[in-house]
Amino acid sequence: MKPSGGKTRKTRGAASKANPAKGAVQWQSPVKPRPQFAKQVRTPAIDAPAQGGARQDASPRRVLVRRSGARPEERTGLILETLPSEDYALLDSGNGLKLEQYGPYRIVRPEGQAIWLPAWAKAEWDKADAVFTGNTDEEGVGRWHFPKVPLGETWPLAFDGLPFYGRFTSFRHVGVFPEQATHWAHMDRLIRNAKRPVKVLNLFGYTGVASLVAARAGAEVTHVDASKKAIAWARENQEMAGLSSKPIRWICEDAMKFVMREERRGSTYDIILLDPPAYGRGPGGEVWQLFDNLPDMVDICRAILSPNALSVVLTAYSIRASFFAIHELMRDAFTGLGGTVESGELILRERSSGRALSTSLFSRWENT
């Protein structure tokens, strides 16, 4: 997974490596952007990603106060891209699907934003080792079909030499969001350049790749996720990566409850990663609604920043909003602290024709 380095880019035309679809049979748009297979495959048991969230509805709302002082500087419209690499590549996309290379396997999964036609011939897509079908909702349960041979539940993946496990889950995800690679590289640089001890808090941490990147760079990490299975998976990744001796606290808890308690304790962090779902439930039935609960969460994250904090990184998936929504929230939240808030979109750059596939919105404050 090779991040682009975070430079602002204009939209490019077709530009890529050799295109095997040249002169190939053209695609026709299907009635539904969802592959159907007769054979049902038993799916592995694993919780949905980033199941965590806010307090229960009976808890009192946090009183938010508008802050005084200068708002942080801003950079908007940034496009941070992950380029194809040996570890991961978005090979092609279209017809509501994406064709990806995860380590040794070629995988087909639903992608609602791929409303164009695929650039590669159908024969290339037919080489897939695994195809997700069934329920394509973000939190729905689907199934995997293996056209060639049955595959094991897990397989080895890597980011920048850091190994971890991929897994075929019933929620179409495989344990890693490759577009986050640019955030991981950014965090790695901040930690190494700090030349001092750095404490990182990874909220909604899922399978822990970001936590492992931070720990490898020398940080002390606190990883929070509400899913016991995700925490167990993250621990497996830590062992596989050879980082068992690194200081990582694995905490299975509702994210909002955890940060509220850290605020009461006076705990502080230098870097905070926020990767919340649009909707989720904590282990005690706590309900998380992004637009309802995110302002409180960001406000508490500011409260638990260390005096010499480095960065807060927020990513938002599966929401209908402009990046300006979270951009202005972050600028308000960090008013008076200086620094810069930069916001935009995370994209995957396609190998077949160079198209950009947007995956999420992001906003990050950095104490520049």
Phi and psi in degrees as a GROMACS rama.xvg file:
@    title "Ramachandran Plot"
@    xaxis  label "Phi"
@    yaxis  label "Psi"
@TYPE xy
-116.116  107.351  LYS-2
-74.2521  156.766  PRO-3
-80.9034  -12.591  SER-4
100.823  1.82216  GLY-5
79.7891  21.3284  GLY-6
-83.0936  148.678  LYS-7
-72.701  131.566  THR-8
-126.682  146.574  ARG-9
-87.0565  161.723  LYS-10
-63.7105  132.505  THR-11
-101.068  156.432  ARG-12
-84.5707  -164.79  GLY-13
-64.3533  118.666  ALA-14
-155.606  120.132  ALA-15
-172.614  -171.289  SER-16
-78.1091  -175.672  LYS-17
-53.3008  136.641  ALA-18
-103.809  110.444  ASN-19
-70.5263  -5.71243  PRO-20
-91.0456  3.26764  ALA-21
-60.862  121.291  LYS-22
75.8516  10.9165  GLY-23
-84.0147  170.171  ALA-24
-63.5772  135.674  VAL-25
-74.3582  152.073  GLN-26
-85.0911  156.486  TRP-27
-119.995  138.525  GLN-28
-65.7421  128.657  SER-29
-77.0398  166.856  PRO-30
-65.8464  -41.6771  VAL-31
-124.795  136.774  LYS-32
-80.5429  53.6387  PRO-33
-144.491  119.589  ARG-34
-71.6007  144.952  PRO-35
-122.763  135.424  GLN-36
-132.649  145.425  PHE-37
-72.9659  -34.8352  ALA-38
-84.4472  126.34  LYS-39
-93.4125  136.722  GLN-40
-112.636  133.126  VAL-41
-64.8403  129.566  ARG-42
-95.597  148.765  THR-43
-69.4364  153.014  PRO-44
-86.1119  115.954  ALA-45
-156.67  140.721  ILE-46
-68.1296  160.331  ASP-47
-63.2966  150.657  ALA-48
-66.8729  148.324  PRO-49
52.5872  42.5551  ALA-50
-77.5906  100.899  GLN-51
-164.759  168.046  GLY-52
177.245  -151.308  GLY-53
-88.5096  -178.355  ALA-54
-64.3793  166.025  ARG-55
-67.6663  157.165  GLN-56
-60.2787  -26.6379  ASP-57
-72.604  -15.5318  ALA-58
-72.9595  149.002  SER-59
-69.5492  147.42  PRO-60
-73.1488  148.866  ARG-61
-74.7427  138.433  ARG-62
-86.2443  112.045  VAL-63
-93.0213  135.641  LEU-64
-120.597  131.982  VAL-65
-66.6007  131.739  ARG-66
-88.2446  152.2  ARG-67
-99.9498  163.974  SER-68
107.521  -176.879  GLY-69
-78.6023  138.686  ALA-70
-74.6852  153.655  ARG-71
-60.9595  156.021  PRO-72
-60.8095  164.37  GLU-73
-138.256  150.291  GLU-74
-135.076  124.327  ARG-75
-123.696  163.724  THR-76
72.3608  23.0615  GLY-77
-74.3925  139.368  LEU-78
-116.022  108.765  ILE-79
-100.478  120.548  LEU-80
-118.166  149.782  GLU-81
-106.281  120.993  THR-82
-89.5247  156.732  LEU-83
-60.192  142.183  PRO-84
-147.019  -176.983  SER-85
-69.3274  -27.4382  GLU-86
-79.4057  -39.9678  ASP-87
-151.44  146.035  TYR-88
-153.071  133.312  ALA-89
-79.9669  106.195  LEU-90
-77.4141  -46.5141  LEU-91
-161.758  166.948  ASP-92
-157.756  161.203  SER-93
146.991  162.488  GLY-94
56.7577  33.2897  ASN-95
74.8767  19.0184  GLY-96
-135.63  161.555  LEU-97
-134.347  141.63  LYS-98
-107.618  117.849  LEU-99
-125.479  154.449  GLU-100
-112.43  111.915  GLN-101
-110.115  99.6264  TYR-102
58.6037  -122.473  GLY-103
-81.5853  -8.48055  PRO-104
-111.035  141.202  TYR-105
-99.551  125.83  ARG-106
-127.947  140.142  ILE-107
-113.005  128.293  VAL-108
-137.901  159.335  ARG-109
-66.4188  147.564  PRO-110
-152.231  99.311  GLU-111
-60.9617  -27.0773  GLY-112
-82.5844  -9.01625  GLN-113
-83.4474  75.3286  ALA-114
-90.9946  1.5949  ILE-115
-92.4746  -178.417  TRP-116
-89.1702  147.186  LEU-117
-60.8362  149.654  PRO-118
-88.104  -27.5987  ALA-119
-92.1138  156.647  TRP-120
-68.2675  156.712  ALA-121
-59.6742  -29.6102  LYS-122
-59.9078  -33.7366  ALA-123
-69.1291  -39.3651  GLU-124
-68.5554  -30.7638  TRP-125
-70.7667  -7.74068  ASP-126
-83.0259  1.75623  LYS-127
-60.2764  141.552  ALA-128
-86.1193  -26.575  ASP-129
-148.065  139.881  ALA-130
-132.663  126.302  VAL-131
-88.1029  132.656  PHE-132
-141.864  172.754  THR-133
99.505  -138.706  GLY-134
-71.9163  121.701  ASN-135
-103.94  6.92704  THR-136
-65.5619  153.641  ASP-137
-56.5747  -39.4406  GLU-138
-108.157  13.004  GLU-139
-83.6036  163.299  GLY-140
-101.809  123.857  VAL-141
-123.242  -155.807  GLY-142
-150.919  161.027  ARG-143
-108.854  142.122  TRP-144
-117.568  133.243  HIS-145
-111.744  97.4672  PHE-146
-63.0463  -29.8086  PRO-147
-94.5381  -74.5488  LYS-148
-136.122  151.178  VAL-149
-59.7887  136.479  PRO-150
-108.566  154.115  LEU-151
-68.7832  166.584  GLY-152
-65.4052  -37.027  GLU-153
-121.78  161.313  THR-154
-156.372  157.958  TRP-155
-78.3278  136.501  PRO-156
-129.638  175.144  LEU-157
-156.65  153.185  ALA-158
-132.909  118.987  PHE-159
50.0061  43.8923  ASP-160
81.4912  1.20334  GLY-161
-98.5197  110.456  LEU-162
-82.1584  151.001  PRO-163
-160.02  176.214  PHE-164
-99.4284  133.172  TYR-165
-89.4958  156.635  GLY-166
-149.558  137.436  ARG-167
-81.8134  103.152  PHE-168
-100.322  161.081  THR-169
-76.5737  0.00254981  SER-170
-107.876  22.2781  PHE-171
70.8532  -15.1419  ARG-172
-81.4701  161.066  HIS-173
-123.219  13.9294  VAL-174
100.388  0.235708  GLY-175
-153.071  144.141  VAL-176
-112.025  97.634  PHE-177
-58.9503  -28.8193  PRO-178
-63.7664  -17.6621  GLU-179
-74.5921  -6.6686  GLN-180
-56.1568  -35.3239  ALA-181
-67.1339  -35.2044  THR-182
-68.3394  -39.2655  HIS-183
-62.8714  -43.8666  TRP-184
-64.5442  -39.8996  ALA-185
-61.9435  -45.7972  HIS-186
-64.6466  -41.9444  MET-187
-57.0034  -44.1304  ASP-188
-64.7637  -42.546  ARG-189
-60.7258  -44.0064  LEU-190
-65.8746  -46.7312  ILE-191
-68.5529  -36.2381  ARG-192
-77.2817  -15.0062  ASN-193
-67.3322  -30.8983  ALA-194
57.4544  33.6962  LYS-195
-157.872  167.187  ARG-196
-62.2623  135.765  PRO-197
-126.852  132.978  VAL-198
-106.75  128.589  LYS-199
-117.277  134.388  VAL-200
-113.08  119.845  LEU-201
-109.549  101.802  ASN-202
-92.9511  141.798  LEU-203
57.5725  47.5208  PHE-204
-73.6254  -12.8963  GLY-205
56.272  -124.019  TYR-206
-92.9639  6.61934  THR-207
86.0914  11.5736  GLY-208
-62.2865  -43.7787  VAL-209
-61.6075  -38.4206  ALA-210
-64.0903  -38.9069  SER-211
-69.1894  -38.6349  LEU-212
-60.6623  -44.6198  VAL-213
-64.7979  -42.9748  ALA-214
-65.9273  -40.9253  ALA-215
-61.9593  -34.1373  ARG-216
-75.2202  -12.1498  ALA-217
115.929  7.55912  GLY-218
-87.414  157.733  ALA-219
-92.2134  124.542  GLU-220
-118.412  137.541  VAL-221
-116.216  119.314  THR-222
-111.723  124.032  HIS-223
-122.931  128.347  VAL-224
-152.48  147.085  ASP-225
-85.1795  -6.64204  ALA-226
-98.0877  121.428  SER-227
-62.9998  -37.4258  LYS-228
-69.1105  -36.6874  LYS-229
-65.6403  -40.5111  ALA-230
-62.8384  -43.1103  ILE-231
-62.0496  -40.9801  ALA-232
-62.5855  -43.2915  TRP-233
-62.4707  -39.2083  ALA-234
-65.0999  -38.8015  ARG-235
-60.7334  -41.2659  GLU-236
-64.2401  -38.4006  ASN-237
-61.6233  -43.104  GLN-238
-66.8241  -43.2525  GLU-239
-61.678  -36.9529  MET-240
-77.4427  -4.66514  ALA-241
70.9085  29.9629  GLY-242
-114.831  25.4278  LEU-243
-61.0756  -26.3308  SER-244
-86.0534  -5.45308  SER-245
-77.9476  147.568  LYS-246
-76.9828  90.7236  PRO-247
-124.201  124.544  ILE-248
-94.6142  121.389  ARG-249
-99.4727  115.11  TRP-250
-122.457  119.861  ILE-251
-95.9066  101.78  CYS-252
-162.601  160.67  GLU-253
-62.1503  130.725  ASP-254
-63.6938  -42.4672  ALA-255
-66.0215  -43.2999  MET-256
-59.675  -39.4467  LYS-257
-64.1571  -48.4883  PHE-258
-69.5792  -31.815  VAL-259
-63.6639  -40.6316  MET-260
-68.4796  -38.9819  ARG-261
-63.5699  -36.5106  GLU-262
-63.4826  -43.7167  GLU-263
-63.7959  -35.2774  ARG-264
-76.4607  -17.8663  ARG-265
81.8445  18.4781  GLY-266
-72.5804  147.063  SER-267
-135.87  158.326  THR-268
-137.607  153.41  TYR-269
-91.1481  -32.1083  ASP-270
-133.934  132.518  ILE-271
-124.616  128.743  ILE-272
-106.374  129.72  LEU-273
-122.393  115.165  LEU-274
-132.102  63.2125  ASP-275
-79.1794  154.61  PRO-276
-78.6211  167.099  PRO-277
-67.7798  -35.7776  ALA-278
-146.577  142.781  TYR-279
-165.938  171.632  GLY-280
-130.039  140.364  ARG-281
-81.3415  175.052  GLY-282
-65.0117  -21.5365  PRO-283
-101.175  17.1783  GLY-284
86.0073  7.51536  GLY-285
-62.6801  138.541  GLU-286
-101.117  132.246  VAL-287
-114.267  122.202  TRP-288
-122.372  119.591  GLN-289
-53.2308  -53.8744  LEU-290
-68.903  -29.1457  PHE-291
-77.395  -41.4356  ASP-292
-103.111  -17.4318  ASN-293
-62.7927  -41.0429  LEU-294
-56.5397  -42.8698  PRO-295
-62.7595  -45.0425  ASP-296
-61.0183  -46.1565  MET-297
-64.2043  -39.0412  VAL-298
-62.4465  -42.5012  ASP-299
-67.7206  -37.7587  ILE-300
-60.5148  -38.8754  CYS-301
-62.0393  -40.8987  ARG-302
-64.4766  -25.993  ALA-303
-104.75  17.6315  ILE-304
-77.929  145.334  LEU-305
-73.2708  161.921  SER-306
-58.1018  -30.6633  PRO-307
-113.144  43.1478  ASN-308
-59.3655  152.423  ALA-309
-101.726  -44.8166  LEU-310
-167.53  152.783  SER-311
-128.769  126.3  VAL-312
-118.679  123.493  VAL-313
-118.209  129.59  LEU-314
-123.456  138.247  THR-315
-127.229  124.673  ALA-316
-111.395  156.425  TYR-317
53.7824  42.7188  SER-318
-129.525  152.073  ILE-319
-96.8837  93.0761  ARG-320
-162.556  160.233  ALA-321
-83.6567  153.175  SER-322
-62.8477  -19.9867  PHE-323
-63.5861  -26.0684  PHE-324
-60.6116  -49.8782  ALA-325
-80.0219  -25.6514  ILE-326
-62.2441  -49.5673  HIS-327
-70.0276  -33.3732  GLU-328
-59.6495  -45.4928  LEU-329
-67.2288  -40.4786  MET-330
-63.943  -40.5026  ARG-331
-64.5235  -43.7422  ASP-332
-64.6376  -32.232  ALA-333
-105.832  18.9134  PHE-334
-58.063  134.012  THR-335
91.3067  -9.43639  GLY-336
-98.6702  -4.62968  LEU-337
73.4264  -155.474  GLY-338
75.101  -163.535  GLY-339
-136.93  139.039  THR-340
-108.447  123.287  VAL-341
-120.899  137.87  GLU-342
-142.802  156.614  SER-343
170.968  -136.914  GLY-344
-130.017  151.089  GLU-345
-98.7426  133.761  LEU-346
-131.828  158.795  ILE-347
-107.35  131.09  LEU-348
-91.3257  124.418  ARG-349
-76.3127  140.188  GLU-350
-77.278  -34.6315  ARG-351
-65.4653  -48.2702  SER-352
-135.928  4.61906  SER-353
81.0506  7.55914  GLY-354
-67.0797  154.189  ARG-355
-101.55  127.64  ALA-356
-108.884  111.816  LEU-357
-75.542  135.72  SER-358
-115.005  -28.9839  THR-359
-168.224  167.468  SER-360
-101.248  152.06  LEU-361
-142.145  156.735  PHE-362
-150.152  131.45  SER-363
-138.04  135.601  ARG-364
-96.3122  134.581  TRP-365
-131.806  135.975  GLU-366
-82.4499  71.8417  ASN-367
